[in-house]
């Protein structure tokens, strides 16, 4: 499923947040939106599931304008992983993961949810616990399982590991990378971390002040940064990249 935004503009209280932005995520690929806070990354991501309605431009999922798709139907086709999981606190873990399969009236909803939990490394005994009985890393694993349980054709991930400790974050990055590449789910990822983008994404789109300054592989960005901002961002990330290597 291809994700596409063409000449999208959005303003909040007369402040321009997205300024004529165009972006394409080809089917099966992952593009990471990278940039400082306030660059417009999350706003652009939310245009795809209609949490944000652009003032102008077109946003399409699978070749169809999202404005022409019923909101509930659209969101059930897109996996969504927010930064803090967004789990329903009074529902069991199994209930949270089975939410969309249940809404889609899939007869095997519980079985599908259990399989998704196992895929993210949570044994069946977690199924009947509640979110407040899990660690932050475990809750994010549940959020990832919930996003995958309905077998989405595309995923939207908004800083999914940003609130975790370093060890949990590393474990989930590795897990997510393996799952995404195995299933080839089209993915749009928002992150502040260029190294995370390198690990998880096929391409990186650098955003600044509501515009995309450059999009390409990390190697392409390193070889020929399009702007001073992109060059500065890469320069700050390089020491961390070399230390990790």
C-alpha positions, 0 to 999 in steps of 0.5 A, spaced: 500 500 500 502 506 497 502 512 502 502 519 498 502 526 500 502 532 494 502 539 496 499 539 503 499 545 507 496 546 514 496 551 519 494 551 526 492 558 529 495 562 523 501 558 524 504 555 518 505 547 520 506 544 513 508 548 508 507 545 501 509 538 503 510 532 498 512 525 500 511 518 498 512 512 501 512 506 496 509 499 498 513 495 502 518 501 504 519 505 510 520 512 510 522 516 517 521 523 518 527 526 522 527 533 524 527 537 530 521 538 535 516 543 531 518 541 524 511 538 522 513 531 523 507 528 527 502 533 523 504 530 517 503 523 519 496 524 522 494 527 515 494 519 513 489 517 518 485 523 518 487 526 525 489 532 521 485 535 515 490 539 511 488 546 508 490 544 501 493 538 497 491 531 497 493 525 501 492 518 499 492 511 502 493 506 496 491 510 491 485 513 494 484 520 497 483 519 504 478 525 504 473 520 500 474 514 505 470 513 511 474 515 517 473 509 521 474 504 515 481 508 514 483 507 521 482 500 521 486 499 515 492 503 518 496 500 524 498 506 528 503 506 534 503 512 538 509 514 543 505 512 549 502 506 546 495 509 547 492 502 550 485 502 554 487 502 561 481 498 563 481 493 558 486 486 558 492 486 554 488 481 549 482 486 549 487 491 547 490 487 541 484 484 539 480 491 538 480 492 531 480 484 529 473 485 533 471 491 530 472 488 523 468 482 525 474 477 524 472 470 527 479 468 529 480 475 533 482 472 539 487 467 536 490 473 531 491 477 538 495 472 541 499 470 535 501 478 535 503 478 542 507 472 541 510 475 535 512 481 539 515 476 545 510 477 550 508 470 552 500 468 553 500 469 560 500 476 559 494 476 555 489 477 561 494 482 565 492 490 564 496 495 562 498 498 569 501 491 570 506 492 565 513 496 564 513 501 559 517 497 554 512 491 555 506 496 553 510 498 547 510 491 545 503 491 546 501 497 542 506 494 536 502 487 537 495 491 536 497 495 530 499 488 527 493 484 529 489 487 524 494 485 518 494 492 516 497 494 509 501 500 512 503 502 519 504 509 522 509 510 528 509 516 532 516 516 536 514 509 538 520 508 542 522 515 544 519 514 552 523 508 553 530 507 557 536 505 552 535 497 553 528 497 552 529 502 546 534 498 543 530 491 544 524 494 541 528 497 535 531 490 533 524 487 534 520 492 530 526 492 524 525 484 524 518 484 523 517 490 518 522 487 514 519 480 514 512 482 513 514 488 508 508 493 511 509 500 508 511 504 514 511 512 516 516 513 522 516 519 526 523 519 530 528 525 533 533 519 532 537 519 526 540 512 528 533 509 529 531 512 522 537 508 519 536 502 523 528 502 521 527 505 514 529 505 507 529 512 506 529 518 511 526 525 510 529 531 513 523 536 515 524 543 518 519 548 519 514 545 515 518 543 509 521 537 507 529 539 506 531 532 503 529 525 502 533 519 500 537 513 503 542 515 509 548 514 504 545 519 499 544 524 504 551 523 507 554 524 500 550 530 498 546 534 503 541 538 500 542 544 505 546 546 511 541 544 515 541 537 513 549 537 513 548 540 520 544 534 522 548 529 519 554 532 522 551 531 529 549 524 528 555 521 525 559 521 532 554 517 535 554 512 529 561 511 529 561 510 536 555 505 535 559 501 529 
